[in-house]
Amino acid sequence: MNLIRFPLRQLSAMSQTVPPILSVVPTRALVDEKFKVVVENLPPGCPVTLHSLHHSEDKDYWEAYGHYISDHTGTVSVAEDLSFGGTYTGREAMGLLWSMRPVPGSRKGLRLRKMNVCSPMLVNISAYSGHVAEGFRERAPLASVLTERWYMAPGVRRVDIRENGVRGTLFIPPGPGPFPGVLDMWGGGGGLLEYRSSLLASHGYVSLALEYFSPGELESADLEFNYFETAFDIVKDHPQVVPDKVGIFGLSLGSIVTMCLASESTVIKPRCCVCISGNHFHERGQTLRGILQTMGRNSHMARVDENNHHIWRYIGLEVMKDPSKKLDVGKINCPMLLVNGCDDQNWPAVESAEDIAQMMRAAGKEHLLTRLEYPDTGHLIEPPFSPHFRATKFITQITKEKVILLWGGQTKPHSDAQEDSWRKILAFLKHHLYSSSTPRARM
């Protein structure tokens, strides 16, 4: 055998011609799963930029990027190495997702939400030579990988619900069941949002994403209350659900409904409740539309910041002064988890939580309450690795006025809160809705 020897200098030159290798593992995952992004075959000490790009269903582009220096082996690992600049800094395994923001020149007040959960969120991860801060789409990357981020795990079933006047979408985990159930409600923006419910089903819960708050419907408080009780029963009575293991999950306005059902209903008995950025403002006999009308009559208490973003928390502080406009949360008889941000600029959620705690303490029910409060965290506490939205466009339900609402929060601590709270929410649901006598979901 002939052995060919190359001079050391020639070997070094050849090694630099080997193209960089970018790997993302896994490339296909649930949105709350972490991935590992690694670039290899770089020269040692080489500046490189890792960049993510997503084209939303609204046809807007979102991006994030971090600046790295390759180690002595010519490798960059996003999970292990420091980002020295970009949309995030430090050692941040998922910074390429949670620090996403609209690309320069985008429309103002954008919010990124997945409407079609039957398709993945596609995120293109690329590596660029040098420390780049703009013009990514005009540059040729060293390497790129297309990743899929799913809200629906394989085997989750999506079922349209149009039953007894109730509208929504039911998500059923794979496997024979039966499973615990969750009634899932979003906030005052209205419409049907499915992504949290589909993710809950991916974790083993039959979840009903409930549509409510449509104009001209449920004009009486009794009809409205019956609508939510009927929705709960649709989950409870489903053949794939353990009937006495059904919880309620609400965000913002949905949390008012959650606490109202838990404290006032004589028909349904939730096993537990989760309330994000919530409050107990609900005058007896008042519809949800009436709640917003009351807030509208106090709109003079609203403020705006230097960017003309609307701050509504002061309206909440005003209306909460009247004890007659609060739910009697002391009547709640199931475990309840409150998740709030200390920089919520939409509602005084932390103040509301303290008042709720005092009312439940007076009723001897404080042992049922668990509170999570996060510094520098805003109103929109989403599933983990979702981008932070400090201020977004919002159409008010009563006047249909288009404004930009200030939700609050700072990107890094808000994102940490989303990751931590989601883990604790799942643990709370597992503790109260799963037991040794209940079959586990088969994923």
C-alpha positions in Angstrom: 0.0 0.0 0.0 1.3 3.4 -0.9 1.1 6.0 1.9 0.7 9.6 0.6 2.0 12.2 3.1 0.9 15.8 2.9 2.8 18.7 4.5 1.2 20.0 7.7 0.5 23.4 6.0 -1.3 21.7 3.1 -3.4 19.6 5.6 -4.4 22.8 7.4 -5.5 24.5 4.1 -7.5 21.4 3.1 -9.3 21.2 6.4 -10.6 24.7 5.9 -12.3 23.7 2.6 -14.6 21.2 4.4 -18.0 23.0 4.6 -19.4 23.7 8.0 -22.0 21.3 9.3 -25.2 22.6 11.1 -27.3 20.1 13.0 -30.6 20.7 14.9 -31.7 17.8 17.0 -34.6 17.0 17.0 -35.7 18.8 13.8 -39.3 17.8 14.5 -40.6 18.3 18.0 -43.4 19.7 20.1 -43.2 23.5 20.7 -42.4 22.9 24.4 -39.5 20.6 23.7 -35.9 21.9 23.6 -33.6 21.3 20.6 -29.8 21.3 20.3 -28.2 23.5 17.6 -24.6 22.8 16.8 -22.2 24.0 14.1 -19.1 22.0 13.3 -16.1 22.2 10.9 -15.5 25.9 11.6 -12.0 27.3 12.0 -11.1 27.7 15.7 -11.9 31.1 17.1 -14.2 31.9 14.2 -17.0 34.5 14.6 -20.4 33.0 13.5 -24.0 34.1 13.7 -26.9 31.6 14.4 -30.1 32.9 12.9 -33.7 31.7 13.0 -36.4 32.8 10.6 -40.2 32.1 10.6 -42.8 33.1 8.0 -46.0 33.4 9.9 -49.5 32.5 8.8 -50.1 36.2 8.6 -47.3 36.5 6.1 -45.0 38.3 8.4 -41.3 37.4 9.0 -40.0 36.8 12.5 -36.3 36.4 13.4 -33.8 35.9 16.2 -30.0 35.7 16.2 -27.0 35.2 18.4 -23.3 35.9 18.0 -20.9 33.1 18.8 -17.1 32.3 18.6 -16.2 28.7 17.7 -14.1 26.8 20.2 -10.6 25.2 19.7 -12.3 22.3 17.8 -14.2 24.7 15.4 -17.5 24.0 17.1 -20.4 26.2 18.3 -23.1 24.7 20.6 -26.0 27.0 21.3 -26.9 25.2 24.4 -23.4 25.3 25.9 -21.7 28.4 24.5 -22.3 32.1 25.2 -24.0 34.4 22.7 -22.0 37.7 22.8 -24.8 39.7 21.1 -27.9 39.6 19.0 -31.6 39.3 20.1 -30.3 37.4 23.2 -27.1 37.0 25.1 -25.5 34.4 27.3 -26.0 30.6 27.4 -29.5 30.2 26.0 -30.4 26.9 24.4 -33.8 28.2 23.1 -32.9 31.8 22.5 -33.4 31.3 18.7 -37.1 30.8 19.5 -38.1 32.9 22.5 -36.3 36.0 21.4 -37.9 36.1 18.0 -39.2 39.5 16.8 -40.6 40.9 13.6 -37.9 41.7 11.1 -37.0 45.4 10.6 -39.7 47.2 8.6 -42.6 45.0 9.7 -46.0 46.3 10.7 -46.3 47.6 14.3 -48.0 45.7 17.1 -47.7 42.2 15.7 -48.4 39.0 17.7 -47.4 35.5 16.6 -50.1 32.9 17.1 -50.6 29.5 15.4 -54.1 29.2 14.0 -53.8 26.0 12.1 -52.5 23.5 14.6 -52.7 20.7 12.0 -49.5 22.0 10.4 -46.2 22.8 12.1 -44.5 26.1 12.8 -41.6 26.0 10.3 -38.4 27.7 11.6 -35.3 27.9 9.4 -32.1 27.8 11.4 -29.0 29.1 9.6 -25.3 29.8 10.3 -23.6 32.9 8.8 -20.0 33.8 8.8 -19.1 36.7 11.0 -21.2 38.6 13.5 -24.2 39.7 11.4 -27.1 42.0 12.6 -29.1 42.7 9.5 -29.7 41.8 5.9 -29.8 38.1 6.6 -32.1 37.3 3.7 -29.6 38.9 1.3 -26.7 36.8 2.5 -25.7 33.3 1.6 -25.6 31.2 4.8 -22.8 28.7 5.6 -25.5 26.1 6.3 -29.3 25.9 7.0 -31.7 23.4 8.6 -35.5 23.6 8.4 -37.2 22.6 11.7 -40.8 21.7 12.5 -42.4 22.8 15.8 -45.7 21.1 16.5 -48.6 21.8 18.9 -50.2 18.4 18.0 -48.3 15.2 18.8 -48.7 12.3 16.4 -52.0 10.5 17.0 -53.8 13.5 18.6 -57.3 13.7 17.2 -59.0 17.1 16.4 -62.8 17.1 16.5 -65.0 20.1 15.7 -67.7 20.7 18.4 -71.1 22.1 17.5 -73.2 20.6 20.2 -76.1 22.0 22.3 -75.1 25.5 21.1 -71.5 25.1 22.2 -68.8 25.9 19.6 -65.2 24.8 20.0 -62.6 22.1 19.1 -61.9 19.0 21.1 -58.4 17.5 21.1 -58.1 13.8 22.1 -54.8 12.2 23.0 -53.7 9.0 21.2 -54.3 5.7 22.9 -57.4 3.9 24.3 -58.0 6.2 27.3 -59.9 7.2 29.2 -58.0 10.4 30.0 -58.5 13.4 32.3 -60.2 16.4 30.6 -59.7 20.2 30.5 -62.0 23.0 29.5 -59.7 25.6 28.0 -60.6 29.3 27.6 -58.7 32.3 26.2 -59.3 35.9 26.8 -61.2 39.0 25.8 -60.0 39.1 22.2 -62.6 36.4 21.4 -62.4 33.9 18.6 -61.3 30.2 18.6 -57.7 29.6 19.6 -56.6 25.9 19.6 -52.9 25.8 20.2 -52.8 25.5 23.9 -55.6 22.8 23.9 -53.8 20.8 21.2 -50.6 21.0 23.3 -52.5 19.8 26.4 -53.8 16.9 24.4 -50.2 16.1 23.4 -49.5 15.8 27.1 -52.4 13.4 27.8 -55.5 15.5 28.4 -58.7 15.6 26.4 -59.0 19.4 26.0 -61.8 21.5 24.6 -60.7 24.8 23.2 -63.9 26.8 23.7 -65.1 29.6 21.5 -67.1 32.3 23.2 -67.8 36.0 23.2 -69.4 36.3 19.8 -71.5 39.4 19.2 -75.3 39.2 19.7 -75.2 35.9 21.6 -75.9 35.0 25.2 -77.3 38.3 26.1 -78.4 37.2 29.5 -76.1 36.1 32.4 -78.1 32.9 32.9 -77.8 31.8 29.2 -74.1 32.7 29.3 -73.5 30.7 32.5 -75.4 27.7 31.0 -73.2 27.9 27.9 -70.0 27.3 30.0 -71.6 24.6 32.2 -72.7 22.8 29.0 -69.2 23.1 27.6 -67.8 21.5 30.8 -70.3 18.7 30.5 -69.3 18.0 26.9 -65.8 17.3 28.2 -67.0 15.4 31.3 -69.4 13.2 29.4 -67.1 12.3 26.5 -66.5 8.5 26.4 -62.7 9.1 26.4 -62.8 11.2 29.6 -62.7 10.2 33.2 -65.8 12.1 34.4 -64.6 13.1 37.8 -61.2 14.2 36.5 -62.0 17.4 34.6 -60.3 20.8 35.2 -60.7 24.3 33.9 -57.9 26.4 32.4 -58.4 30.1 31.7 -56.3 33.1 30.7 -57.3 36.7 31.4 -61.1 37.0 30.8 -61.2 33.2 30.6 -59.9 33.1 34.2 -62.9 35.1 35.3 -65.1 32.5 33.8 -63.0 29.8 35.4 -63.4 31.3 38.9 -67.1 32.0 38.3 -67.8 28.4 37.4 -65.8 27.1 40.3 -67.4 29.4 42.9 -71.0 29.7 41.6 -72.0 26.6 39.7 -74.2 24.1 41.4 -74.1 21.8 38.4 -70.4 21.2 37.6 -67.6 20.3 39.9 -64.1 20.9 38.5 -61.3 18.8 40.0 -58.9 21.8 39.7 -58.5 25.2 38.0 -55.6 27.0 36.4 -55.9 30.8 36.0 -53.2 32.8 34.1 -53.2 36.6 34.4 -56.6 36.5 36.0 -58.9 38.2 38.4 -62.2 37.8 40.2 -64.0 40.9 38.9 -67.6 39.8 38.1 -70.7 41.5 39.4 -73.6 39.1 40.1 -76.0 38.8 37.2 -73.6 40.5 34.8 -72.6 39.1 31.4 -69.0 39.1 30.2 -70.0 41.9 27.9 -71.3 43.8 30.9 -67.9 43.4 32.5 -66.2 45.1 29.6 -68.8 47.8 29.5 -68.1 48.5 33.2 -64.4 48.8 32.3 -65.3 51.0 29.4 -67.1 53.4 31.8 -63.9 53.6 33.7 -61.7 54.2 30.6 -60.7 57.6 31.9 -58.5 55.7 34.3 -56.4 54.2 31.5 -53.0 55.6 30.7 -50.7 55.6 27.7 -46.9 55.3 27.7 -44.4 57.3 25.6 -45.2 55.2 22.6 -49.0 55.8 23.0 -49.5 52.1 24.1 -52.6 51.7 26.2 -52.2 50.7 29.9 -55.4 49.2 31.4 -54.2 48.0 34.8 -55.3 51.2 36.4 -58.9 50.6 35.2 -58.7 47.3 37.0 -57.4 48.9 40.2 -60.4 51.3 40.1 -63.2 48.7 39.5 -61.8 46.4 42.1 -62.4 48.9 44.8 -66.1 47.9 44.9 -66.5 44.6 46.8 -69.9 44.0 45.2 -68.1 43.5 41.9 -66.0 40.6 43.1 -66.7 36.9 42.9 -67.1 35.2 46.2 -64.0 33.0 45.7 -64.3 31.7 49.2 -66.9 29.3 47.8 -64.3 27.6 45.6 -63.8 24.0 46.7 -61.1 22.7 44.3 -57.4 23.3 44.1 -56.6 26.5 42.1 -53.3 27.6 40.6 -52.8 31.4 39.9 -50.0 32.3 37.5 -49.2 36.0 37.2 -46.6 38.5 36.0 -45.4 41.3 38.3 -45.2 43.7 35.3 -48.7 43.0 34.0 -49.8 46.3 32.5 -53.2 45.1 31.3 -54.6 44.1 34.7 -53.5 44.3 38.3 -53.2 40.5 38.4 -50.8 40.3 41.4 -53.1 42.6 43.4 -56.0 40.5 42.4 -54.2 37.4 43.5 -53.5 38.8 46.9 -57.2 39.8 47.3 -58.2 36.3 46.2 -55.8 34.8 48.8 -57.3 37.0 51.5 -60.9 36.0 50.6 -60.0 32.3 50.5 -58.1 32.6 53.8 -61.1 34.1 55.5 -63.2 31.2 54.2 -60.7 28.6 55.4 -59.8 27.7 51.8 -56.3 29.1 51.5 -54.9 25.5 51.4 -56.5 25.1 48.0 -54.6 28.0 46.5 -51.2 27.9 44.8 -49.7 31.2 43.5 -46.9 31.7 41.0 -45.6 35.3 40.5 -42.8 36.2 38.2 -40.8 39.5 38.2 -40.6 41.5 35.0 -43.3 39.3 33.4 -46.3 40.6 31.6 -49.9 39.6 30.9 -49.5 37.2 27.9 -47.9 34.2 29.6 -47.8 31.7 26.7 -46.5 28.1 26.4 -42.7 28.0 26.6 -40.3 29.4 23.9 -43.1 31.5 22.5 -41.9 35.0 21.6 -42.5 37.8 24.1 -45.1 40.4 23.1 -44.8 43.5 25.2 -47.3 45.5 23.2 -49.6 44.3 20.4 -52.6 45.5 18.4 -56.0 44.8 20.0 -59.6 45.4 18.8 -61.8 46.2 21.8 -64.9 44.1 21.9 -67.3 46.9 22.8 -66.3 49.9 20.7 -64.3 47.9 18.1 -61.5 50.5 18.5 -58.1 49.5 17.3 -55.4 50.2 19.8 -52.0 48.9 20.8 -52.2 47.4 24.3 -49.2 47.3 26.6 -49.1 43.8 28.1 -45.8 44.3 29.9 -42.8 42.2 30.6 -39.1 42.1 29.6 -38.1 39.5 27.1 -35.6 37.4 29.0 -37.4 37.2 32.4 -40.8 36.9 30.7 -39.5 34.0 28.6 -38.0 32.3 31.6 -41.4 32.6 33.3 -43.2 31.0 30.4 -40.9 28.0 30.6 -41.0 27.7 34.4 -44.8 28.2 34.7 -45.6 25.7 31.9 -43.6 23.0 33.6 -45.4 23.8 36.9 -48.8 23.9 35.3 -48.3 20.5 33.8 -47.1 19.2 37.2 -50.2 20.7 38.8 -52.6 19.1 36.3 -50.8 15.8 36.6 -51.0 15.9 40.4 -54.8 16.7 40.5 -56.1 15.0 37.3 -53.9 11.8 37.2 -53.7 9.2 39.9 -52.7 5.6 40.2 -56.3 4.6 39.5 -56.4 6.5 36.2 -54.8 5.0 33.1 -51.9 7.1 31.7 -52.1 8.6 28.2 -50.1 6.5 25.7 -48.1 8.9 23.6 
